[in-house]
Amino acid sequence: MTDTIKHHLTPEILMAYSAGTLPEAFSLIVATHVSMCDVCRAELDSYDAVGGVVMEDAVTADVSSDALSSTMKLIAASDTAPKAPRRSTGTLPSPLQDYVGGDLSAIKWKPLGMGVKQVILSTSKAATARLLYIPAGAAVPDHGHQGTEMTLVLQGAFVDEEDRFARGDVEVANEDMEHTPIADMGEDCICLAVTDAPLKFNALIPRIAQRFLRI
């Protein structure tokens, strides 16, 4: 898989993930990409190692005698402890299968029009994660961004004004970018898209619909 991935996560995003400062939706897309990409996983491991060294060299502070036992109880009671990426034989990588409750057959798509479908995943309100299904040859309306949008290809491919993005590739867009993603011919495109602000559609109908479609 890694040999075919041409578009990777930036060091800044990987460092933020390592530090635990990303919103849940962005952490999900990073974990999903890392589970598919040996290059980014190795880079992430290096940031995790640096963080461990920093912790070892940090100035110690006095704590109460029951601090350790209290912390261990909190960890045992938590269901949000990070998990190491694991491989999946399905279309959806393992981090996504945990959110969806299975592979593609478990997804309950909702139509957006022109054959495009989506499902919004349950994450914290700081950002929105959605799975997008784009029929081969179909286009997402041209749009800009009011924040950050990250798009990870899970099946097929799409092209826009920037490049071509195939399975495992991730595109990071910000306020300076406008594009019109078009799914490659030959195979329907499925993506995981994460945004921290509404998109800026140029056409009237998408602008009217986005309030109801939460895009």
C-alpha positions in Angstrom: 0.0 0.0 0.0 2.7 2.5 1.0 4.4 2.2 -2.4 1.3 3.6 -4.1 0.7 6.4 -1.6 1.9 9.7 -3.0 0.3 12.3 -0.7 1.1 12.1 3.0 0.3 13.9 6.3 2.4 17.0 7.1 4.9 16.9 10.0 2.8 19.5 11.9 -0.3 17.3 11.7 1.6 14.2 12.8 3.2 16.1 15.7 -0.2 17.4 16.9 -1.6 13.8 16.7 1.3 12.6 18.7 0.8 15.3 21.3 -2.9 14.5 21.5 -4.0 18.1 20.6 -6.2 17.3 17.5 -10.0 17.2 17.7 -11.4 13.7 17.6 -12.4 13.8 13.9 -8.9 14.8 12.8 -7.4 12.2 15.1 -9.6 9.6 13.3 -8.4 10.5 9.8 -4.8 10.6 11.0 -5.2 7.2 12.6 -6.8 5.8 9.5 -4.1 7.1 7.2 -1.3 5.9 9.5 -2.9 2.4 9.5 -2.5 2.4 5.7 0.9 4.2 5.4 4.2 2.8 6.6 6.0 6.1 5.9 3.7 8.2 8.1 3.6 5.5 10.8 7.4 5.5 11.0 7.4 9.3 11.2 4.7 9.2 13.9 6.8 6.7 15.9 9.7 9.1 15.8 7.6 11.9 17.3 6.2 9.6 19.9 9.8 8.6 20.9 10.8 12.3 21.1 7.8 12.9 23.4 8.8 10.1 25.6 12.3 11.5 26.0 10.8 14.9 26.8 8.7 13.3 29.5 11.7 11.6 31.0 13.6 14.8 31.2 10.7 16.8 32.6 11.1 18.4 36.0 9.4 16.3 38.6 6.8 17.5 41.0 5.4 16.4 44.3 2.2 14.4 44.2 -0.1 12.8 46.7 0.6 9.3 47.9 -2.5 7.9 46.1 -1.8 9.6 42.8 -0.7 6.5 41.0 -3.5 4.3 42.1 -6.1 7.0 41.3 -4.6 7.5 37.8 -4.6 3.7 37.1 -8.3 3.6 38.1 -9.1 6.4 35.7 -7.3 4.6 32.9 -9.1 1.3 33.6 -12.4 3.1 33.6 -11.8 5.0 30.3 -12.8 3.6 26.9 -10.9 6.2 25.0 -7.3 4.9 25.4 -5.3 5.1 22.2 -5.0 1.9 20.2 -2.1 0.9 18.0 -3.1 0.9 14.3 -4.0 -2.6 13.0 -4.4 -3.8 9.5 -7.7 -4.6 7.9 -8.6 -6.8 5.0 -11.8 -4.8 4.2 -12.2 -1.5 2.2 -12.4 0.4 5.5 -9.2 0.4 7.6 -9.6 -0.8 11.2 -9.8 2.6 12.9 -12.8 3.4 10.7 -14.4 0.0 11.1 -14.4 0.7 14.9 -16.5 3.9 14.2 -18.8 2.4 11.6 -19.3 -0.9 13.3 -18.1 -3.0 10.4 -17.0 -2.6 6.7 -19.0 -1.0 3.8 -22.0 -3.2 4.4 -22.6 -1.6 7.8 -22.8 1.9 6.3 -26.3 3.5 6.0 -25.7 6.1 3.3 -27.8 9.2 2.9 -28.1 10.7 -0.6 -26.8 14.2 -1.3 -27.9 14.3 -5.0 -26.4 13.3 -8.3 -25.6 9.9 -6.9 -23.3 11.3 -4.2 -24.0 9.9 -0.7 -22.6 10.5 2.8 -22.8 9.3 6.4 -21.7 11.6 9.2 -19.7 9.8 11.9 -20.2 10.4 15.6 -17.3 12.5 16.9 -16.8 15.5 19.2 -18.3 18.9 18.0 -14.9 20.5 17.4 -14.8 19.0 13.8 -17.0 16.8 11.6 -16.0 13.5 10.0 -18.0 12.0 7.1 -17.7 9.2 4.7 -18.4 10.3 1.1 -19.5 8.0 -1.8 -18.9 9.6 -5.2 -19.9 7.7 -8.3 -17.2 7.2 -11.0 -17.0 10.3 -13.1 -19.2 12.5 -10.8 -18.0 15.8 -9.4 -18.3 17.4 -6.0 -19.5 21.1 -6.5 -16.6 23.5 -6.7 -15.9 25.0 -3.3 -13.5 26.8 -1.0 -12.8 26.5 2.7 -13.4 28.5 5.8 -11.0 26.3 7.8 -9.2 23.0 7.2 -10.5 20.1 5.2 -8.7 16.7 5.1 -9.8 14.1 2.6 -8.5 10.5 2.7 -9.2 8.2 -0.3 -10.4 4.7 0.8 -11.5 3.4 -2.6 -11.0 4.6 -6.2 -9.5 8.0 -6.8 -10.3 11.6 -7.5 -8.7 14.4 -9.3 -8.9 18.2 -8.7 -6.9 21.3 -9.6 -4.1 20.2 -7.4 -3.4 16.5 -8.3 -4.7 13.0 -8.4 -5.5 11.2 -5.2 -5.8 7.4 -5.0 -6.4 4.9 -2.1 -4.3 5.9 0.9 -3.6 9.5 -0.3 -4.7 12.4 1.8 -5.3 15.9 0.6 -5.1 18.8 3.1 -7.0 22.0 2.0 -7.2 25.4 3.8 -8.7 28.8 3.2 -6.4 29.5 0.3 -7.6 26.6 -1.8 -10.6 26.2 -4.1 -11.2 23.0 -6.0 -13.7 20.7 -7.8 -13.0 17.1 -6.9 -14.0 14.6 -9.7 -14.1 10.9 -9.2 -12.0 8.9 -11.6 -13.8 6.8 -14.2 -13.8 3.1 -13.7 -14.5 2.9 -10.0 -16.7 4.7 -7.5 -14.7 6.8 -5.0 -15.1 6.5 -1.3 -13.4 9.0 1.0 -13.2 10.0 4.6 -13.5 13.8 4.8 -12.9 15.9 7.9 -13.7 19.6 8.3 -13.6 22.1 11.2 -15.7 24.7 9.4 -18.4 24.8 6.7 -17.3 24.7 3.1 -17.7 27.7 0.8 -19.7 26.6 -2.2 -19.8 28.9 -5.2 -23.1 27.7 -6.7 -26.4 28.7 -5.2 -28.1 25.3 -4.8 -25.2 23.7 -2.8 -25.1 26.8 -0.6 -28.8 26.4 0.1 -28.5 22.7 0.8 -25.4 22.7 3.0 -27.3 23.8 6.1 -29.5 20.6 5.9 -26.6 18.3 4.8 -24.2 19.7 7.5 -21.4 20.4 5.0 
